[in-house]
Amino acid sequence: MIRWLLLAARLFLAGIFLWAAATKLPDMATFATDVANYRLLPPALVPWAASAVVGVEVVVGLALLAGVWLRPAALAGALLLAFFTGGLSQALLRGIDLTCGCFGGNDPATWLTVVRDLAMLVPAVAVAWRGGGANR
């Protein structure tokens, strides 16, 4: 049963990361603006960081989908989600009014967004720790 839950978690995460990247790719300038609004990076680094985030999302999603490098991919995804959670939290604590930038939309960042990221972090940690299920 656990193997099937891990497989489901792995495929769910693959879909989430690929969907997140696919929604940002058509308008990377808007995503870069969203990244800049978090006020974590110097402006010169923002385009590089935005591209890196999307690149990592694609690689993690494809690796999880294909069943290769499962634990490293899940760990990278978990680290990305932890970074997102920290970035969102610091912005909300500082009173910065911004859109999430999570899935290419204009959804405002809220504490519910932080909870959503933490909820996605759970299966990422599980797959990083135990492997990817039915076809490890």
N, C-alpha and C positions, 0 to 999 in steps of 0.2 A: 504494500500500500504506500509506504514512504517513497519508494522509487517512482511511483506514478505521480505522487504529489510533487516531487522534485522535478519531474519531467514537465508537469503542468506549470510549475513556477518558472522553469527555464523558458518555456515557449511564451508564457505571458510576458516575461521580461524582454525577450527578443522582440515581440510585437510592440511593446511600449517604447523601447529605445529606437527601433526603426521608424515607428510612427512619429516620434518626437523629432528625429532628424529630418524626415521627409517633409514635415510641416515648416521647418526652418529654412531648408535649402532654397526654396523659390524666392525668399526675400531675406537674404543674409544681412542686408543693411538694417532692416528693422530689428532683427535679432541682436545685432551688434549694439544698437541703441538701447535695447532692453538690458543687455549686459552692462553697458555704461551707466544706466540708471541705478544699478546696485551700489555704485560709488565705492567699489573695492579695488579697482585697477587704474593706473594712469591711462589717460586717453590713448596714448600710442600703443598700448598693449591690448586694447579692447578688440580690434578686428582679429588679432591673432588668437585671443582667448575664445572668441565666438566661433571661429573656424575649428579650433581644437576641440571644443565641446561637441560640435556636430560630428567631427571626425571620429571622436571616441564613441559617440552614440552609434554611429554606423558600424564601426568595427565590433563593438560589444554586441550589438543586435545580430549581426551576421554570424559571429562566432557562436553565440547562444543558439541561434536557429540551426546552424550546421552541426552543432555538437562537437566543435573543436575548441581546444583551450578553454574548457568550460569553467574551471575554477579561476584561472586568471581573468577571464572575461567577466565572470560574475563579481570578482573582487574589484575590477576596474569600474563596473557598473555601481557597485556598492559605494565605492569612494566618490564617484560622481554624484550619486544621490546624497551622500553625506555632505559633500561640498554645497550642493543645491540647498539642502536643509539649513546649513550654516549661513549661507548667503542670504537666503530669504529671511531667516530669523534676525540677523543683524540689521537688515533693512527695515523690517517691521519694528524692531525695538528702537531704532533711530527715528521712526516716524516718516520714513521715506515712502511717498505714494508712488507706486510703480506697478507696471503690468508684469506678470510672471515671466513671460517669454518661454514658457515650458513647452507648449504645443503649438507655437506659431500664432496664437490668437491674442486678443487684447484683454484677457481675463486679469482682473486685478489680483495682486499678490495678497493673500490673507493668511491667517493662522490655519485655516482649513487646507491651504496649499502645503503648508509645512507638515500637517498631519498626513496628507496624501503622500508626500515624499517619504515620510517615515514608514508608512504602510508598504510602500514599494521597496523600501530598504530591507524589510524582513525577508522576503523571498530571495533577494539578491545575496544576503548574508547566508541564508540556508544553502543556496546552490554553491556559493564559494566554499562553504564549510564541508558539505556532504557530497557534492558532485551534482550532475545533471539528471539523474534518474535513469530511465529505462535503457538508454544507450550511452552510458558513461564513457 
